[in-house]
Amino acid sequence: MAFLQLFELFILISIIGLIFLLVKCIRIVRPFERGLIERFGKYQRTVDPGIVLLLPFTETLKKLDMREKVIDVPAQEVITKDNAGVLVDALIYLEICDPRLAFYNVQNYEVATTKLAQTSLRNIIGGMELDQTLISREEMNRTLKLALDSATDKWGLNVTRVELQKIEPPKDITEAMSKQMKAERTRRAAILEAEGFKQAAILKAEGEKQAAILQADGKSSAIQKIADAEKYRETITAEGKANAIQKVYDAIHKGVPTNDLIAIKYLETLEKIADGKATKIFLPVETSGILGSLGAIKELFSETKELKKEIRKTKTE
């Protein structure tokens, strides 16, 4: 009975020991981690994520987080080249490239990187004047990144990005800069307003000039068109009168007018001339054609008198 109890105790101890050995021999490395295996305190190999088997009591596993880290560099006061104190802080983004170097070459790479960034910031800003530091943020970011990259290579780190969060000058300098900025904006506003008035005046003058030119062109075109129309009207009228005179002249000559007809037309003309307020009629001294017409008139009056006498005789009889 005692032997059986001892055997059961031995089996129980063996199971517990086996479980303990399994716990010591099996490790799990997560996807964002890398493992460093040491045997008797000496580096052996680097393992990837997954299940890792270790030799019991001889090998140990050290895990490192490979995710990109953000290090906040505390604010510090830095003296510029022109003896102005500014308060500066920064953010550093870094990742582990070589887990072995990051674990064995530096005790705490985050603290080391932070101290290195503070020292580098003092060196960079100390060589620049205040105005330059306020407008050269991108340049300082690049310079600080290069300085950190060159120093952290032996630690197996890669600085992916550096950002200066704040560059804060002293209060008195800030107030002076604010006044300067306000004066500069006022000056720019005055210049822009003056330029606006100038452009408005120029555009107005140009508009009036164009309007005057267009108005003059319009008047000139109108006068030209009126003159052309009057010229055309007079030309057509003259041509019409000339054609009428020509037709009358041709008709008279084709009809072979007698002296009696010419005398009657002459009298009609005299009647029209006398149909006015004039008390005198001047007859032109003409050539034989006019005299012939007057003779014909005389003969016409004589024949008329003779005709009247004959009519009276007829009535009396």
C-alpha distance (Angstrom), angle and dihedral (degrees) to the residues before:
residue distance angle dihedral
M1 . . .
A2 3.82 . .
F3 3.80 90.6 .
L4 3.81 90.7 53.9
Q5 3.78 91.8 51.6
L6 3.80 91.2 49.9
F7 3.82 90.2 50.6
E8 3.79 92.4 51.0
L9 3.80 90.1 48.9
F10 3.81 89.9 51.2
I11 3.84 91.3 51.0
L12 3.80 91.1 50.4
I13 3.79 92.7 49.4
S14 3.80 90.1 47.9
I15 3.81 92.0 52.9
I16 3.79 91.7 48.5
G17 3.81 90.5 48.7
L18 3.80 91.3 48.9
I19 3.78 91.1 51.5
F20 3.77 90.0 48.4
L21 3.82 90.6 50.7
L22 3.77 91.1 49.1
V23 3.79 90.5 51.1
K24 3.79 89.7 50.1
C25 3.82 94.9 45.9
I26 3.83 101.7 44.2
R27 3.81 122.3 66.9
I28 3.82 131.5 168.7
V29 3.78 121.1 -141.9
R30 3.85 113.5 -159.2
P31 3.86 122.5 -133.5
F32 3.82 95.0 -101.5
E33 3.82 93.5 46.7
R34 3.77 137.8 78.9
G35 3.83 124.9 -156.2
L36 3.80 130.7 -137.4
I37 3.82 115.0 -157.3
E38 3.80 119.5 -154.1
R39 3.80 125.2 -170.5
F40 3.77 115.3 -158.8
G41 3.80 87.9 -17.0
K42 3.79 95.3 -51.7
Y43 3.81 124.3 114.9
Q44 3.81 112.3 -108.7
R45 3.79 111.1 167.3
T46 3.80 147.9 -31.8
V47 3.81 117.8 -111.3
D48 3.81 131.0 -156.7
P49 3.84 127.4 -132.5
G50 3.79 116.3 -62.5
I51 3.83 138.1 59.5
V52 3.81 114.2 -22.2
L53 3.83 123.8 -164.1
L54 3.81 117.3 -150.0
L55 3.79 132.6 -169.3
P56 3.78 106.3 -109.7
F57 3.79 117.5 -108.9
T58 3.82 91.7 -2.3
E59 3.83 107.1 64.1
T60 3.79 130.9 51.1
L61 3.83 131.3 -171.2
K62 3.83 125.6 -135.5
K63 3.84 116.9 -167.3
L64 3.81 126.9 -151.9
D65 3.81 126.7 -166.9
M66 3.83 107.8 -126.3
R67 3.81 97.3 -168.9
E68 3.80 119.0 117.6
K69 3.78 111.1 -92.7
V70 3.77 131.9 -149.6
I71 3.80 116.5 -143.6
D72 3.79 118.4 -164.5
V73 3.79 109.4 -147.8
P74 3.83 107.7 -147.9
A75 3.80 117.7 -118.0
Q76 3.80 115.2 -94.7
E77 3.78 134.9 178.0
V78 3.79 114.5 -111.3
I79 3.81 127.8 -171.7
T80 3.80 115.0 -133.6
K81 3.78 126.9 -144.3
D82 3.83 91.5 -94.2
N83 3.85 91.5 51.1
A84 3.80 97.3 -102.5
G85 3.79 117.4 141.2
V86 3.79 117.2 -134.2
L87 3.79 131.0 -179.3
V88 3.81 111.8 -129.3
D89 3.80 134.7 -179.2
A90 3.80 132.7 167.0
L91 3.79 147.4 -170.2
I92 3.80 122.3 -127.3
Y93 3.81 123.5 -161.4
L94 3.80 114.1 -161.9
E95 3.78 140.5 161.6
I96 3.80 134.7 -162.5
C97 3.79 114.2 -107.5
D98 3.82 99.0 173.1
P99 3.84 115.7 28.5
R100 3.83 92.8 -166.1
L101 3.84 93.6 56.5
A102 3.80 92.7 42.4
F103 3.80 90.8 53.3
Y104 3.81 102.4 38.5
N105 3.84 104.9 29.2
V106 3.81 99.1 52.8
Q107 3.77 131.1 30.6
N108 3.81 97.2 -142.7
Y109 3.78 113.7 2.8
E110 3.83 94.3 -169.4
V111 3.80 93.6 56.8
A112 3.79 91.4 42.1
T113 3.81 92.2 51.2
T114 3.80 91.8 48.1
K115 3.81 93.4 51.9
L116 3.78 91.1 45.3
A117 3.82 91.0 51.4
Q118 3.81 91.8 51.4
T119 3.80 91.7 50.6
S120 3.79 92.4 46.6
L121 3.81 91.6 49.4
R122 3.80 91.0 53.8
N123 3.81 90.6 50.9
I124 3.82 94.5 46.4
I125 3.81 98.3 45.4
G126 3.81 92.3 39.1
G127 3.81 88.6 65.4
M128 3.82 94.6 51.2
E129 3.79 134.1 71.1
L130 3.79 121.2 -118.8
D131 3.82 96.5 -105.2
Q132 3.78 90.3 49.1
T133 3.80 93.0 51.3
L134 3.80 91.0 53.8
I135 3.80 94.4 54.0
S136 3.82 100.7 33.2
R137 3.78 100.8 65.4
E138 3.82 94.3 128.6
E139 3.79 92.2 47.9
M140 3.82 91.2 50.9
N141 3.81 90.3 49.0
R142 3.80 90.9 54.9
T143 3.80 93.4 44.7
L144 3.81 92.8 49.5
K145 3.81 91.9 47.1
L146 3.81 91.6 52.7
A147 3.81 91.1 48.3
L148 3.82 92.4 50.3
D149 3.81 93.3 44.0
S150 3.79 93.0 54.4
A151 3.82 91.9 48.4
T152 3.82 98.8 43.4
D153 3.82 97.6 47.9
K154 3.81 91.1 90.6
W155 3.81 89.1 52.2
G156 3.80 92.4 56.9
L157 3.82 92.3 -114.0
N158 3.80 131.7 133.4
V159 3.82 119.5 -155.1
T160 3.79 104.1 -147.0
R161 3.78 99.5 179.2
V162 3.81 142.7 0.6
E163 3.80 124.5 -162.1
L164 3.79 127.7 -176.8
Q165 3.79 105.0 -141.4
K166 3.77 100.8 -171.1
I167 3.79 138.6 10.5
E168 3.78 104.9 -177.5
P169 3.83 119.5 179.4
P170 3.83 122.4 -158.6
K171 3.79 118.9 -72.1
D172 3.83 96.0 -109.1
I173 3.79 91.0 51.0
T174 3.80 90.2 47.3
E175 3.82 90.8 53.5
A176 3.81 91.6 48.0
M177 3.80 90.5 49.3
S178 3.79 90.1 49.0
K179 3.81 91.1 53.4
Q180 3.78 90.9 46.4
M181 3.79 91.0 50.0
K182 3.80 91.3 48.7
A183 3.81 91.6 50.0
E184 3.80 90.7 48.0
R185 3.80 92.0 50.5
T186 3.81 90.6 47.7
R187 3.80 89.7 51.5
R188 3.79 91.9 48.8
A189 3.79 90.9 48.1
A190 3.82 90.8 51.8
I191 3.81 91.0 48.3
L192 3.79 92.0 48.4
E193 3.80 91.1 47.9
A194 3.81 91.4 50.1
E195 3.80 90.5 47.5
G196 3.79 88.8 50.4
F197 3.81 92.6 52.5
K198 3.79 90.0 46.1
Q199 3.79 93.5 50.8
A200 3.81 90.7 45.4
A201 3.82 91.6 51.9
I202 3.80 91.9 46.7
L203 3.79 92.4 48.6
K204 3.80 91.5 46.7
A205 3.82 91.7 50.4
E206 3.79 90.9 47.0
G207 3.79 90.0 49.5
E208 3.81 92.8 50.1
K209 3.79 90.1 46.8
Q210 3.78 92.6 50.9
A211 3.80 90.9 45.4
A212 3.83 91.5 51.5
I213 3.81 91.3 47.5
L214 3.79 92.1 48.8
Q215 3.82 91.4 46.5
A216 3.81 91.6 49.9
D217 3.79 90.5 47.4
G218 3.80 89.4 49.7
K219 3.81 92.9 50.5
S220 3.79 91.3 46.1
S221 3.78 91.6 50.3
A222 3.83 90.8 47.2
I223 3.81 92.6 49.7
Q224 3.78 90.7 47.1
K225 3.80 91.9 49.9
I226 3.84 92.1 46.7
A227 3.80 90.7 49.4
D228 3.80 91.2 48.2
A229 3.81 90.4 49.1
E230 3.85 92.3 49.0
K231 3.76 90.7 46.7
Y232 3.78 90.6 49.6
R233 3.86 91.3 47.6
E234 3.81 93.1 49.7
T235 3.79 91.3 45.1
I236 3.82 92.0 50.8
T237 3.84 91.0 44.8
A238 3.79 92.3 48.9
E239 3.77 91.4 47.0
G240 3.83 89.6 49.0
K241 3.81 92.6 50.0
A242 3.77 91.5 45.7
N243 3.80 91.1 50.8
A244 3.83 90.6 47.2
I245 3.80 92.8 49.7
Q246 3.76 90.5 45.5
K247 3.81 91.3 50.6
V248 3.86 92.2 47.0
Y249 3.76 90.8 47.0
D250 3.78 91.8 49.1
A251 3.81 91.5 46.1
I252 3.80 92.5 50.5
H253 3.77 92.7 50.4
K254 3.77 93.2 44.7
G255 3.83 90.3 51.3
V256 3.83 92.8 53.0
P257 3.84 95.2 -138.2
T258 3.83 119.0 -143.2
N259 3.74 125.8 -133.7
D260 3.81 89.7 -104.0
L261 3.81 92.5 58.9
I262 3.78 91.8 46.1
A263 3.81 89.4 50.4
I264 3.82 92.0 52.1
K265 3.81 92.5 49.7
Y266 3.77 88.9 47.8
L267 3.78 91.0 54.3
E268 3.81 90.5 49.7
T269 3.75 88.3 54.1
L270 3.77 92.1 50.5
E271 3.79 89.4 50.0
K272 3.79 91.0 55.5
I273 3.79 90.8 46.5
A274 3.80 91.7 50.9
D275 3.80 93.7 46.6
G276 3.79 92.8 96.3
K277 3.74 143.8 66.6
A278 3.79 94.3 -79.2
T279 3.82 115.1 116.6
K280 3.77 96.4 -162.4
I281 3.77 133.1 53.5
F282 3.76 119.5 -159.0
L283 3.75 114.8 -152.7
P284 3.76 115.6 -157.6
V285 3.76 120.1 -119.5
E286 3.77 99.9 -115.4
T287 3.72 135.2 179.4
S288 3.75 129.4 -102.0
G289 3.84 93.0 -60.2
I290 3.77 91.8 65.0
L291 3.79 92.5 42.5
G292 3.75 89.9 51.3
S293 3.77 89.5 52.1
L294 3.81 90.9 51.0
G295 3.81 89.9 50.7
A296 3.74 89.5 51.6
I297 3.79 89.9 50.8
K298 3.77 89.5 51.5
E299 3.77 91.6 51.2
L300 3.79 90.3 46.9
F301 3.81 91.9 53.7
S302 3.85 90.3 47.2
E303 3.80 91.7 51.7
T304 3.79 90.0 48.3
K305 3.79 91.6 53.1
E306 3.77 91.0 49.2
L307 3.79 90.7 50.4
K308 3.82 91.8 51.1
K309 3.84 91.5 51.0
E310 3.77 91.6 52.1
I311 3.79 91.1 50.7
R312 3.84 91.6 52.3
K313 3.81 92.3 50.1
T314 3.75 90.3 51.6
K315 3.80 91.8 53.0
T316 3.83 94.1 49.1
E317 3.78 92.6 51.6
